[in-house]
Amino acid sequence: MRAVSEGRTMLPPMSRSAAETPSGRGIARALGENALLAFPPQAFDEEVVVRSFLGRRQVILSRPASIHHILVDNPENYRRTGATIRMLRPLLGKGLLLSEGEDWRHQRRIVAPAFAPRTIPILARHIAQATGAFINRVADCVGRPVDLLAEMQFLALEIAGRSMFSLAMDRHGPELRELITGYAEHLGRPSLLDFLLPLPIPSPRDLARRRFRRRWMVLIGRLIAERREGTPEGGAGDLFDLLSMEGDPDRLADQVATLITAGHETTAVALFWALYLVAVTPGIEEHIAAEVGPLDLGPDAAAAALPKLIYTRAVVQEALRLYPPAFTLVRQARHADTAGGIAIPAGAVVMIAPWVLHRHRRLWSQPERFDPARFLPGAPPPERCAYLPFGMGPRVCIGAQFALNEATLVLAAMIRAFHIERADAEPIVPVAIVTTRPDHPPLFRLAPRR
């Protein structure tokens, strides 16, 4: 097992000098441009940072006991903020991610069986089939620069469509990606009024979001119609069949939109960052290749290979630590509370930020160093609530294991097939709006490994 000192230091995207905490307007501006810039330098050293944000108390929490209280012990006291709902509802409607209370519990019960451990062999088969076809296609790009971010987005979209809804996404994928990417780049960026106005009062940008929503729902409606006309391979049921039992067409559309969007976007960026880290860190690629070499990653054997991809999975987990797709969890306290000894006033906005937690100097040794050995067997496990790439508690990401298995299998297959390196030396800066993405689509070169 490698020592931590053999890792590679990954510099953060902003200066950690003794800068002043930004003003409310400065925080709002950062959240609209790159939310990672909204975290003050002291947040990476202190357990709690309290500041004022547009007349409301904001608490950045990095105390594990406090986080556990909010996410596990008393989650009903903490709801999503109005600004979060404004940003996500045009994409996700009232699906699983944004629902609350009994409505959320009902939806969770319907969706959960599709991600139970017994489904892993079926899901692994879908992942292996889509990845094999993808590798055959990109093999034609050998020697030419490749946009791996876009490629991972389309591959993850194909896997999500096939595994959850028995849909091939080649026909609708480009339009889906155009809408999702366009939304994140423009309408997904909050404005100052998005924070100031009560949720029932639309901001000027909300009008454009409503227009997007109409176009988005037309596309989701076409996907649903296409799925109704087809039959899953072998006649087996899928997640679409479970969701259709509700009978509410609007709710069905929101659930399909939620699961397609969340089911591929976060996995795609996680895969991009894993491939990036492998490409720029000496020795990692060879270690993965040696592990993958004797294994069969085909559709019939992928599930059996998963427990043997120990180092590959550790690389994915370390990539999720350094570049968590879900960079922050934002909640607003319904009532006054005490979380792990920290007083939370009613109405306070609590930020539990994996971006901060995963780089916190009290919680990690050399936190900015890329070192997969942190997650290998025998390594001391992270402190509870110090590592939250998928959240925690009753609202933990329902597809967490699916996403981790998918990223592990895809990374293994990519390294088995190709040697991957950067096509240029331009620095890559992580930018967080909806997910943590690179500031530009960097190019890579692929060379056949065999």
Long-range contacts (C-beta under 8 A, 24 or more apart in sequence): 1-373, 1-376, 1-378, 1-379, 2-371, 2-372, 2-373, 3-373, 4-365, 4-366, 4-369, 4-371, 4-373, 4-374, 5-366, 6-283, 6-371, 6-373, 7-281, 7-366, 7-369, 7-370, 7-371, 7-373, 8-277, 8-280, 8-281, 8-282, 8-369, 8-370, 8-371, 9-366, 9-368, 9-369, 9-370, 10-277, 10-322, 10-368, 10-369, 10-370, 11-368, 12-36, 12-359, 12-368, 13-37, 13-429, 13-430, 13-431, 15-41, 16-41, 16-44, 17-41, 21-49, 21-51, 24-52, 24-53, 24-54, 24-55, 25-192, 27-51, 27-53, 27-58, 28-53, 28-54, 28-190, 28-191, 28-192, 28-195, 29-192, 31-190, 31-195, 32-189, 32-190, 32-191, 33-189, 34-431, 34-432, 34-433, 34-439, 35-327, 35-328, 35-432, 35-433, 36-327, 36-355, 36-430, 36-431, 36-432, 36-436, 39-353, 39-355, 39-356, 43-353, 43-356, 44-356, 44-359, 44-360, 44-361, 44-367, 45-360, 45-361, 45-362, 47-362, 48-342, 53-195, 53-349, 54-195, 54-196, 56-347, 56-348, 56-349, 57-345, 57-347, 57-348, 57-349, 58-348, 58-349, 58-350, 58-351, 59-342, 59-344, 59-348, 59-349, 59-350, 59-351, 60-351, 60-353, 60-356, 61-339, 61-342, 61-350, 61-351, 61-352, 62-353, 62-356, 62-357, 62-360, 62-362, 62-363, 63-340, 63-341, 63-342, 64-340, 64-363, 64-383, 64-384, 64-385, 64-386, 65-339, 65-340, 65-341, 65-385, 66-339, 66-340, 66-341, 66-342, 67-339, 67-340, 67-352, 67-357, 67-385, 67-388, 67-392, 68-340, 68-384, 68-385, 68-392, 69-337, 69-339, 69-340, 70-331, 70-337, 70-339, 70-344, 70-350, 70-352, 71-329, 71-352, 71-385, 71-391, 71-392, 71-393, 71-395, 72-392, 72-393, 72-394, 74-337, 74-339, 75-393, 75-394, 75-395, 76-101, 76-334, 77-333, 77-334, 77-335, 77-337, 78-331, 78-332, 78-333, 78-334, 78-350, 79-331, 79-332, 79-334, 80-330, 80-331, 80-332, 81-330, 81-331, 81-332, 81-349, 82-198, 82-199, 83-190, 83-194, 83-195, 83-330, 84-330, 85-199, 86-190, 86-194, 86-199, 86-203, 86-206, 86-209, 87-188, 87-190, 87-194, 87-434, 88-434, 90-183, 90-187, 90-209, 90-210, 90-212, 90-213, 90-216, 91-180, 91-183, 91-188, 91-216, 91-257, 91-261, 92-254, 92-257, 92-258, 92-261, 92-262, 93-250, 93-253, 93-254, 93-257, 93-258, 94-251, 94-254, 95-251, 95-254, 95-255, 95-257, 95-258, 95-259, 96-255, 96-258, 96-259, 96-398, 97-258, 97-262, 98-258, 104-395, 107-255, 108-398, 110-242, 110-243, 110-245, 110-246, 111-239, 111-242, 111-243, 111-255, 111-259, 111-398, 112-398, 113-242, 114-164, 114-238, 114-239, 114-242, 115-398, 115-399, 115-401, 115-402, 117-401, 120-303, 120-306, 120-401, 120-405, 121-303, 122-163, 122-236, 123-163, 123-402, 123-405, 123-406, 124-299, 124-302, 124-303, 124-306, 124-405, 124-409, 125-299, 125-300, 125-302, 125-303, 126-159, 126-162, 126-163, 127-159, 127-163, 127-302, 127-405, 127-406, 127-409, 127-410, 128-297, 128-298, 128-299, 128-302, 128-409, 128-413, 129-162, 129-299, 130-155, 130-158, 130-159, 130-162, 131-155, 131-159, 131-297, 131-409, 131-410, 131-413, 131-414, 132-298, 132-299, 132-413, 134-158, 135-413, 135-414, 135-417, 135-418, 138-446, 139-417, 139-446, 139-448, 141-446, 142-418, 142-446, 142-447, 142-448, 143-445, 143-446, 143-447, 144-445, 145-423, 145-443, 145-444, 145-445, 146-423, 146-443, 146-444, 146-445, 146-446, 147-441, 147-442, 147-443, 148-272, 148-275, 148-276, 148-420, 148-442, 148-444, 149-268, 149-269, 149-272, 149-437, 149-438, 149-441, 149-442, 150-177, 150-441, 152-268, 152-269, 152-271, 152-272, 152-275, 152-410, 153-177, 153-264, 153-265, 153-268, 155-268, 155-271, 155-410, 156-263, 156-264, 156-265, 156-267, 156-268, 156-271, 156-406, 157-260, 157-264, 157-268, 159-264, 159-267, 159-406, 160-259, 160-260, 160-263, 160-264, 160-267, 161-260, 163-238, 163-402, 164-238, 164-239, 164-240, 164-259, 164-260, 164-263, 165-223, 165-227, 165-238, 165-239, 165-240, 165-256, 165-259, 165-260, 166-227, 166-230, 166-231, 166-232, 166-233, 166-238, 166-240, 167-223, 167-226, 167-227, 167-230, 172-219, 172-222, 172-223, 172-226, 175-219, 176-219, 176-260, 179-212, 179-215, 179-216, 179-219, 180-261, 180-265, 183-212, 183-216, 183-434, 184-433, 184-434, 184-435, 184-437, 185-433, 187-212, 188-433, 188-434, 189-433, 216-257, 217-253, 217-257, 220-253, 220-256, 220-257, 220-260, 221-253, 223-256, 223-260, 224-252, 224-253, 224-256, 259-399, 262-397, 262-399, 263-399, 263-402, 263-403, 265-325, 265-434, 265-435, 266-325, 266-326, 266-403, 266-435, 267-325, 267-403, 267-406, 267-407, 269-323, 269-325, 269-435, 269-436, 269-437, 270-316, 270-319, 270-320, 270-323, 270-325, 270-389, 270-403, 270-407, 271-407, 271-410, 271-411, 272-437, 272-438, 273-319, 273-322, 273-323, 273-436, 274-315, 274-316, 274-319, 274-407, 274-411, 275-411, 275-414, 275-420, 275-444, 276-428, 276-438, 276-442, 277-315, 277-318, 277-319, 277-322, 277-370, 278-315, 278-411, 278-415, 278-420, 279-420, 279-421, 279-422, 279-444, 280-422, 281-370, 284-315, 284-372, 285-415, 285-419, 285-420, 287-311, 288-312, 288-315, 288-411, 288-412, 288-415, 289-415, 289-416, 289-449, 291-412, 292-412, 292-413, 292-415, 292-416, 293-416, 295-412, 297-409, 297-412, 297-413, 297-416, 302-409, 305-409, 305-412, 306-405, 306-408, 306-409, 309-408, 309-409, 309-412, 310-376, 310-377, 311-372, 311-376, 312-408, 312-411, 312-412, 312-415, 313-375, 313-404, 313-408, 314-372, 314-373, 314-374, 314-375, 314-376, 315-372, 315-411, 316-404, 316-407, 316-408, 316-411, 317-372, 317-374, 317-375, 317-389, 317-404, 318-370, 318-371, 318-372, 318-374, 318-375, 319-370, 320-389, 321-358, 321-374, 321-387, 321-389, 322-358, 322-359, 322-368, 322-370, 323-430, 323-436, 324-354, 324-355, 324-358, 324-388, 324-389, 324-436, 325-389, 325-435, 325-436, 326-354, 326-389, 326-390, 326-391, 326-397, 326-435, 327-353, 327-354, 327-355, 327-432, 327-435, 327-436, 328-352, 328-353, 328-354, 328-355, 328-356, 328-432, 329-353, 329-354, 329-388, 329-391, 352-388, 354-387, 354-388, 354-389, 355-432, 355-436, 357-385, 357-386, 357-387, 357-388, 358-386, 358-387, 358-388, 358-389, 360-386, 415-449, 416-449, 417-448, 417-449, 418-446, 418-447, 418-448, 418-449, 419-446, 419-447, 419-448, 419-449, 420-444, 420-445, 420-446, 421-445, 421-447
